[in-house]
Amino acid sequence: MGRFAKLAFTPAVKALQEQFGSRTAYARVERTGDAPDVLTDDEAEFLSQRDSFYMASIGSNGWPYIQHRGGPQGFVRVLDAHTMGFADYRGNKQYISAGNVSENDRVALIFVDYPNRARLKVLAHASVITRETDAATLDRLVVPGQGAKVERGFVLKVEGFDWNCPQHITPRFTEAEIDAAMRPMATELDTLRAENRTLRQELERLKRSPV
């Protein structure tokens, strides 16, 4: 969190931390180096399980824009210890994030694991690539079998990240997660139904048998 804190804790933020009693603790975090934070196996594993995230960018008029991105699990790829990215598929053709990034490359992202109540916040510099400018990297971002047309890729140079506390994250579950959780009970129910049919058939056979 060292680099994240240095970037996120502006003077106004620090003043409020001082006012409400958290400045001392956060000041210790800020004393770490100025180098960008390094993505570890923990972050890579977490990102490999995500099927959505939110990304904020800033327009030239100063207004922020937050976009939800979704896809198959792991559609956000960790390219190296300081870089991640994702393919941008053809959508509604508003191009707001791409346009904002062309003028101001600073973005903020939040990835949430709702069932386990965990979230990862990332600050990064974003760039847009195409097949004409960087085909090799774009190929690494494409999700096999996705079907939609890939128009570009976003490459994110990570400056800092922070694992947020679980407080106030409401657990939510995808259809696939619910199916996985219910599968053992469904299997057991099928087994009990089969046993019940067998017992009923045996009972009917005994009823028809002469005494």
C-alpha positions in Angstrom: 0.0 0.0 0.0 3.0 2.3 0.3 2.8 3.8 -3.2 -1.0 3.8 -3.2 -0.9 5.8 0.0 1.5 8.4 -1.4 -0.7 8.9 -4.4 -4.1 8.8 -2.7 -3.3 10.7 0.5 -3.4 14.3 -0.7 -3.0 17.2 1.8 -6.8 17.5 2.1 -7.0 13.7 2.8 -4.2 13.9 5.4 -5.9 16.8 7.1 -9.1 14.8 7.6 -7.0 11.8 8.8 -5.4 14.1 11.3 -8.8 15.4 12.4 -10.4 12.0 12.9 -7.4 10.2 14.4 -6.1 7.9 11.7 -3.1 9.9 10.5 -0.5 8.3 12.7 -1.2 4.8 11.5 -1.3 5.9 7.8 1.8 8.0 8.1 3.8 4.8 8.9 2.5 3.2 5.7 3.6 6.2 3.6 7.2 5.9 4.8 7.9 3.0 2.3 9.6 3.7 -1.0 8.4 5.7 -4.0 8.7 2.8 -6.5 5.5 1.4 -8.0 3.9 -1.4 -6.0 4.7 -4.9 -7.2 2.0 -7.3 -8.1 2.6 -10.6 -6.3 1.1 -14.1 -6.7 -1.7 -13.0 -4.3 -2.9 -10.2 -6.6 -2.5 -12.4 -9.7 -4.5 -15.2 -8.2 -7.2 -12.8 -7.1 -7.5 -11.2 -10.5 -7.6 -14.6 -12.2 -10.9 -15.3 -10.4 -12.6 -12.0 -11.2 -15.3 -11.7 -13.8 -15.9 -8.0 -13.5 -14.4 -4.7 -12.2 -15.0 -0.9 -12.2 -12.7 1.6 -13.8 -12.7 5.3 -13.3 -11.2 7.8 -15.8 -11.2 11.6 -16.1 -12.5 13.5 -19.0 -10.9 16.8 -20.3 -13.8 18.7 -18.7 -12.8 17.3 -15.3 -15.8 15.0 -14.9 -15.0 11.5 -13.7 -16.5 8.5 -15.5 -16.9 5.0 -14.0 -17.3 2.1 -16.2 -18.3 -1.5 -15.3 -16.3 -4.1 -17.2 -17.3 -7.8 -17.3 -16.2 -11.0 -18.9 -15.1 -14.6 -18.3 -13.1 -15.3 -15.1 -9.6 -14.1 -15.6 -10.3 -11.8 -18.5 -8.0 -9.2 -16.8 -4.5 -10.5 -17.5 -1.4 -9.9 -15.3 1.3 -9.3 -17.9 4.2 -8.8 -15.5 4.8 -7.6 -11.9 3.9 -4.0 -12.8 1.4 -4.5 -15.7 -2.0 -5.9 -16.3 -4.5 -5.4 -19.1 -7.7 -6.5 -20.8 -9.1 -6.7 -24.3 -11.8 -4.2 -25.3 -14.6 -5.8 -27.3 -17.0 -4.0 -29.5 -19.9 -2.6 -27.5 -22.1 0.5 -27.6 -19.5 2.6 -29.3 -19.5 5.4 -26.8 -15.7 5.1 -26.3 -15.7 7.3 -23.2 -13.0 5.4 -21.3 -10.8 5.2 -24.4 -11.3 8.9 -25.1 -10.5 9.9 -21.6 -7.4 7.8 -21.4 -6.1 9.4 -24.7 -5.9 12.7 -22.8 -5.3 11.7 -19.2 -3.8 8.2 -18.6 -4.6 8.1 -14.9 -7.2 5.5 -13.9 -8.5 3.9 -10.8 -9.9 0.4 -10.6 -11.8 -1.7 -8.0 -12.0 -5.4 -8.1 -14.5 -7.1 -5.7 -14.8 -10.7 -4.5 -18.3 -10.5 -3.2 -18.6 -14.1 -1.7 -15.4 -13.7 0.3 -15.9 -9.9 1.0 -12.5 -8.8 -0.4 -11.6 -6.0 -2.7 -8.5 -4.7 -4.5 -8.1 -1.0 -5.4 -5.6 -0.1 -8.1 -4.1 3.1 -9.4 -2.5 2.9 -12.8 -1.5 4.6 -16.0 -3.6 3.3 -18.9 -2.7 3.1 -22.6 -4.7 1.8 -25.5 -3.2 -0.6 -28.0 -4.5 -2.0 -31.3 -3.4 -4.8 -33.5 -1.6 -2.3 -35.6 0.4 -0.8 -32.7 1.1 -3.9 -30.5 -0.4 -7.2 -31.9 1.7 -9.4 -29.6 0.4 -7.8 -26.4 -3.1 -7.7 -27.7 -3.0 -11.4 -28.4 -2.1 -12.0 -24.7 -5.2 -10.1 -23.7 -7.7 -11.8 -26.0 -10.0 -14.4 -24.2 -10.3 -17.5 -26.4 -13.9 -18.2 -27.4 -15.2 -14.8 -26.4 -16.8 -14.4 -29.8 -17.2 -10.6 -29.8 -14.9 -8.5 -32.0 -11.8 -7.2 -30.2 -11.3 -3.5 -31.1 -8.4 -2.6 -28.8 -6.7 -3.5 -25.6 -6.1 -1.5 -22.4 -2.6 -1.9 -20.9 -2.4 -0.7 -17.2 0.9 0.2 -15.7 0.3 -0.2 -12.0 1.5 2.6 -9.7 -0.1 1.4 -6.4 -2.7 -0.9 -5.0 -4.4 -1.5 -1.7 -6.4 -4.4 -0.3 -9.5 -2.8 1.3 -11.2 -4.0 4.4 -14.3 -6.3 4.1 -16.6 -4.0 6.0 -19.8 -3.1 4.2 -19.2 -5.6 1.3 -22.5 -7.4 0.9 -21.9 -11.0 -0.1 -23.3 -11.7 -3.6 -23.1 -14.9 -5.6 -23.1 -15.6 -9.4 -25.3 -18.2 -10.9 -22.2 -20.4 -11.4 -21.2 -20.0 -7.7 -24.7 -20.9 -6.6 -24.8 -23.9 -8.9 -21.5 -25.1 -7.5 -22.7 -24.7 -3.9 -26.0 -26.5 -4.6 -24.5 -29.4 -6.6 -23.7 -31.7 -3.6 -27.2 -31.3 -2.3 -28.7 -31.9 -5.8 -26.6 -35.0 -6.1 -27.7 -36.2 -2.7 -31.3 -35.5 -3.5 -31.0 -37.5 -6.8 -29.5 -40.4 -4.8 -32.3 -40.3 -2.3 -35.0 -40.2 -5.0 -33.4 -43.2 -6.7 -33.3 -45.1 -3.4 -36.9 -44.1 -2.8 -38.0 -45.4 -6.2 -36.1 -48.7 -5.5 -37.8 -49.1 -2.1 -41.3 -48.4 -3.6 -40.7 -50.9 -6.3 -39.6 -53.5 -3.8 -42.7 -52.7 -1.6 -45.0 -53.2 -4.6 -43.3 -56.5 -5.5 -43.8 -57.7 -1.9 -47.5 -56.7 -2.0 -48.0 -58.7 -5.2 -46.1 -61.8 -3.9 -48.3 -64.6 -2.4 -48.1 -64.8 1.4 
